[in-house]
Amino acid sequence: MSVLALVPAAGDGVRLGAGIPKALVRLGGVPLVVRAVRGLLDSGAVDHVLIAVRDGDVGEMRDLFADTAAVGVAVGGADRTSSVGAALRCGLREWPGTEIVLVHDAARALTPPALVASLVAAVAGGMDAVVPVLPVADTIKEVDAAGAVERTVDRSRLRAVQTPQAFRRPVLERAYAAGLVDAATDDAGLVERLGVKVHTVPGDPLAFKVTTRWDLELAEHLVGS
């Protein structure tokens, strides 16, 4: 089955405070986006990758992957969801035979290739949508606008969701065509709005998202260890 991975990489990374797009921040001397894309391709389950970036970063991103024919670059949108939507349209024009689509955060640069392969296998095996998850370890409390605790949430059924998220192509196309892009915080949430069941596979602690300086320091430690 033909598999396309979309990597939205147009974010500023304000919380990281690097002064450049987060995807281009270097981890062990290698840009986050390069590590993320390597993980996708090293899985042996992804045929093509399309990276969505800001208009001004297209040239630099293409230079990073100039020797990798499986990787393309497109202009993204004003936010993550619009970037994924733009990448989806562009990617399906470029590779119309695509059957499975993954959406992956460039900031999850250490995601193991085996996790990517497990997601593709799950969709190839008949599932419409699959996401990697980890059990929530912390106690979770719901608070009001003033910060007062209203209740303690039962964490036994809660899961933290990671990427890549994997979908049968028609399912993700329908989700973006439905015009509910403001109704969810991830692509699986958009699919849920269609009434499509989203399944899970075990995630991996290494698939954490580099969002803050602390995250980057942790990732540097892991790369150097």
C-alpha positions as CSV (number, residue, x, y, z in Angstrom):
1,M,0.0,0.0,0.0
2,S,1.2,3.5,-0.8
3,V,1.9,5.5,2.3
4,L,2.3,9.3,2.5
5,A,3.4,11.1,5.7
6,L,2.6,14.8,6.2
7,V,4.8,16.8,8.4
8,P,3.5,20.3,9.4
9,A,6.6,22.4,10.1
10,A,5.5,26.0,9.8
11,G,5.3,26.8,13.5
12,D,7.4,29.6,15.1
13,G,8.2,27.6,18.2
14,V,7.7,30.6,20.5
15,R,7.8,28.6,23.7
16,L,11.2,27.1,22.7
17,G,12.5,30.7,22.3
18,A,15.0,29.8,19.6
19,G,14.2,32.7,17.3
20,I,13.9,30.4,14.2
21,P,11.2,27.9,13.1
22,K,11.1,25.1,15.6
23,A,11.5,22.5,12.9
24,L,14.9,23.9,12.0
25,V,16.2,24.0,15.6
26,R,19.2,21.6,15.8
27,L,19.3,18.6,18.1
28,G,22.7,17.1,18.2
29,G,23.6,19.2,15.2
30,V,20.7,17.9,13.1
31,P,17.5,19.9,12.6
32,L,14.5,18.4,14.4
33,V,12.6,18.0,11.1
34,V,15.4,16.0,9.5
35,R,15.4,13.6,12.5
36,A,11.6,13.3,12.3
37,V,11.6,12.6,8.6
38,R,14.5,10.1,9.0
39,G,12.4,8.2,11.5
40,L,9.5,8.0,9.1
41,L,11.5,6.7,6.2
42,D,13.6,4.4,8.3
43,S,10.4,2.6,9.3
44,G,10.3,1.0,5.9
45,A,6.6,1.7,5.9
46,V,6.5,5.2,4.4
47,D,6.9,5.8,0.7
48,H,6.7,9.6,0.6
49,V,7.0,12.6,3.0
50,L,5.6,16.1,2.4
51,I,6.7,18.9,4.7
52,A,4.6,22.0,5.1
53,V,6.6,25.1,5.9
54,R,6.3,28.9,5.9
55,D,6.7,30.5,2.4
56,G,10.0,32.0,3.4
57,D,11.5,28.6,4.5
58,V,10.7,26.6,1.4
59,G,14.2,27.0,-0.1
60,E,16.0,26.1,3.1
61,M,13.8,23.1,3.6
62,R,14.3,21.8,0.1
63,D,18.1,22.2,0.5
64,L,18.0,20.0,3.6
65,F,16.3,17.2,1.7
66,A,17.9,17.8,-1.7
67,D,19.3,14.3,-1.8
68,T,16.1,12.6,-0.7
69,A,13.8,12.0,-3.6
70,A,11.0,10.7,-1.4
71,V,10.6,14.1,0.4
72,G,8.7,17.1,-0.9
73,V,8.1,20.5,0.4
74,A,4.9,22.7,0.2
75,V,3.8,26.0,1.7
76,G,1.7,25.5,4.8
77,G,-1.0,27.7,6.4
78,A,-1.4,30.1,9.3
79,D,-1.7,27.3,11.9
80,R,-1.1,23.6,12.2
81,T,-4.5,22.5,10.9
82,S,-4.4,24.6,7.8
83,S,-0.9,23.4,7.2
84,V,-2.0,19.8,7.3
85,G,-4.9,20.6,5.0
86,A,-2.7,22.3,2.5
87,A,-0.1,19.5,2.7
88,L,-2.9,16.9,2.2
89,R,-4.2,18.5,-0.9
90,C,-0.7,19.0,-2.4
91,G,0.5,15.5,-1.4
92,L,-2.5,13.8,-3.0
93,R,-2.0,15.7,-6.2
94,E,1.7,14.7,-6.2
95,W,1.1,11.1,-5.3
96,P,-2.5,10.3,-6.3
97,G,-2.1,6.6,-5.6
98,T,-1.7,7.2,-1.8
99,E,-3.8,4.8,0.3
100,I,-2.7,5.6,3.8
101,V,-1.8,9.1,5.2
102,L,0.2,9.8,8.4
103,V,0.4,13.1,10.1
104,H,3.5,13.6,12.2
105,D,4.9,16.5,14.3
106,A,8.4,17.6,13.2
107,A,9.0,18.3,16.9
108,R,8.6,14.6,17.8
109,A,12.1,14.1,16.4
110,L,13.0,10.9,18.3
111,T,10.0,8.9,17.4
112,P,11.1,5.3,16.9
113,P,10.7,3.9,13.4
114,A,9.1,0.8,14.9
115,L,6.2,2.9,16.2
116,V,5.6,4.3,12.7
117,A,5.6,0.8,11.2
118,S,3.0,-0.4,13.8
119,L,0.6,2.4,12.9
120,V,0.8,1.7,9.2
121,A,0.3,-2.0,9.8
122,A,-2.8,-1.3,11.9
123,V,-4.4,0.8,9.1
124,A,-3.3,-1.7,6.5
125,G,-5.0,-4.4,8.6
126,G,-8.3,-2.7,8.3
127,M,-8.6,0.1,10.8
128,D,-9.8,3.6,9.6
129,A,-7.8,5.6,12.0
130,V,-5.1,4.8,14.6
131,V,-3.1,6.9,17.1
132,P,-0.3,6.1,19.5
133,V,-1.1,6.6,23.1
134,L,0.5,6.5,26.6
135,P,-1.2,6.0,29.9
136,V,-1.5,9.2,32.0
137,A,0.8,8.9,35.0
138,D,-0.1,12.1,36.9
139,T,-3.2,12.8,38.9
140,I,-5.5,15.0,36.8
141,K,-7.8,17.6,38.3
142,E,-10.4,19.8,36.7
143,V,-10.3,23.4,37.8
144,D,-12.6,26.4,37.4
145,A,-11.6,29.8,35.9
146,A,-10.2,30.9,39.2
147,G,-8.0,27.9,39.5
148,A,-10.0,26.1,42.2
149,V,-10.3,22.3,41.9
150,E,-13.8,21.2,40.9
151,R,-13.1,17.4,40.7
152,T,-10.4,14.8,40.4
153,V,-10.6,13.0,37.0
154,D,-10.4,9.2,36.8
155,R,-7.1,8.7,35.0
156,S,-7.5,5.0,34.4
157,R,-9.2,5.6,31.0
158,L,-7.2,8.6,30.1
159,R,-4.4,8.5,27.5
160,A,-1.9,11.0,26.2
161,V,-1.9,11.0,22.4
162,Q,1.2,11.2,20.3
163,T,2.0,11.3,16.6
164,P,2.3,10.0,13.9
165,Q,-1.5,9.5,13.5
166,A,-2.5,7.2,10.7
167,F,-5.6,7.2,8.5
168,R,-7.1,5.6,5.5
169,R,-6.8,8.3,2.8
170,P,-10.6,8.7,2.3
171,V,-11.2,9.1,6.0
172,L,-8.8,12.0,6.4
173,E,-10.0,13.6,3.2
174,R,-13.6,13.6,4.5
175,A,-12.5,15.0,7.8
176,Y,-10.8,18.0,6.1
177,A,-13.6,18.5,3.6
178,A,-16.2,18.6,6.4
179,G,-15.1,22.1,7.5
180,L,-14.8,21.3,11.2
181,V,-11.1,22.3,11.4
182,D,-11.7,24.5,14.5
183,A,-13.5,21.7,16.4
184,A,-10.5,19.6,17.4
185,T,-6.9,19.9,18.5
186,D,-5.5,17.0,16.4
187,D,-6.4,15.2,13.2
188,A,-7.9,12.2,15.0
189,G,-10.3,14.7,16.7
190,L,-11.5,15.8,13.3
191,V,-12.0,12.2,12.3
192,E,-14.0,11.5,15.5
193,R,-16.4,14.3,14.5
194,L,-17.3,12.2,11.5
195,G,-18.4,9.4,13.7
196,V,-15.4,7.3,12.7
197,K,-13.9,5.1,15.4
198,V,-10.3,5.9,16.2
199,H,-8.2,3.0,17.5
200,T,-5.0,3.1,19.5
201,V,-1.6,1.4,19.6
202,P,1.0,1.6,22.4
203,G,3.0,4.8,22.1
204,D,6.6,5.3,23.1
205,P,8.1,7.8,25.6
206,L,10.7,8.7,22.9
207,A,7.9,10.2,20.8
208,F,7.6,13.2,23.1
209,K,7.2,16.6,21.6
210,V,10.0,19.2,21.9
211,T,8.1,22.2,22.9
212,T,10.1,24.0,25.6
213,R,13.8,24.5,26.3
214,W,13.6,21.8,28.9
215,D,12.3,19.3,26.3
216,L,15.2,20.2,24.0
217,E,17.7,19.7,26.8
218,L,16.2,16.3,27.5
219,A,16.3,15.4,23.9
220,E,20.0,16.5,23.7
221,H,20.7,14.3,26.7
222,L,19.1,11.3,25.0
223,V,20.9,11.8,21.7
224,G,24.2,12.1,23.5
225,S,23.7,9.2,25.8
